Amino acid sequence: MVSFYPGPSRVYDTIPAYVKDAVKEGIVSINHRSPEFIALAKKTDRLLKQKLSIPKNYTILYTSSATECWEILAQSLSGEKSYHLFNGAFGKKWFDYTVALNHQAEGILFSREEALHPEEYVFPYQQALICLTQNETSNGTQVSNDILKRFRSNNPGAIIAVDATSSMAGIFLDFKQADVWFASVQKCFGLPAGLAVMVCSPKAIERVRNLNERLHYNSLPAMVNMMEVWQTTHTPNVLAIYLLMRVMEKQESIKAIHKQTQARFKQWKDFIQKQKGLSLLIENSAVQSQTVLPIISDPFNVSLIKSKAKKAGYILGEGYGDLKSTTFRIANFPALQTKEIKALQKFLSDFKSK
Ligand SMILES: *Cc1c(COP(=O)(O)O)cnc(C)c1O
């Protein structure tokens, strides 16, 4: 079975060998206060920064999931006011979790074919947290690096937080243009679920210290203090951090991966255009996600394609929410192999000609 589900998705073929190594080297039993863990934390930090082009002065924290990151930001950084701009299910969930903890959170809905105009969003609370979903996995749209940059220049006092769960490690993200970025590793990182990274700018760290929220086990001031000595507040998923380190060690630079993702996306797009009865859900090329492709068809086709694909050995992503019956989603994540993509495309074109 090859999983084209946009998360959890196919993991790298190297994972079983790395797990074996972790057992052999005793990683699975190391203490999270030990010199061995500290060395692992330092090395992983260095590799992530090097391979993903994250500025050296940013701080990388570990959590268990992107959902935990939403909650952490709500409790420790939403402060007086947070603005949530979203056009799909993940951005909405982030807003819902935040408003449950902080009634000052404000949701701003935009449509999925719309490219945001940051000039329209100059917010009165300059100390606010602005929350954007870089890659909306539910509908296959994205917010470009350039738009993020303009949000930042229009709101210089704000902290910009970006959910990049289904794009980080798959496309180039300009980390300088926002203050908090997070992603869980079961999407573009090609790793098993159970770990997420949160990447914070010096400005975000300064805001964390000023707000100094300390009510929770995962309050940010405590997490930041512990990571200053290369540790975590509680026993983390050490195996997952080790696997992340091993994958990053072998990984090409994000610039090279970005090129491949872009080329594969373009090829997918050309392929879909040639298939009768199938189209990309998102028509505006300015907002099309390059890592998650929702494909729209009639409900009969969609359910037949999904079930036949499963029998043929391919797991496709379900459509999300009100798009469930009319769409299916295909991950364009780096761990998928070219021959697997070709085989799925052959399956889809054969299916259509029947
Ligand atoms: C998958 C996903 C999440 C949730 O990730 P978890 O690791 O399950 O918490 C959040 N945001 C986006 C954009 C996602 O794609």
Residues whose N, C-alpha, C, O or C-beta is under 5 A from the ligand:
A	BS01	LIG	G7 S65 A66 T67 E68 F90 N135 T137 D163 T165 S166 S184
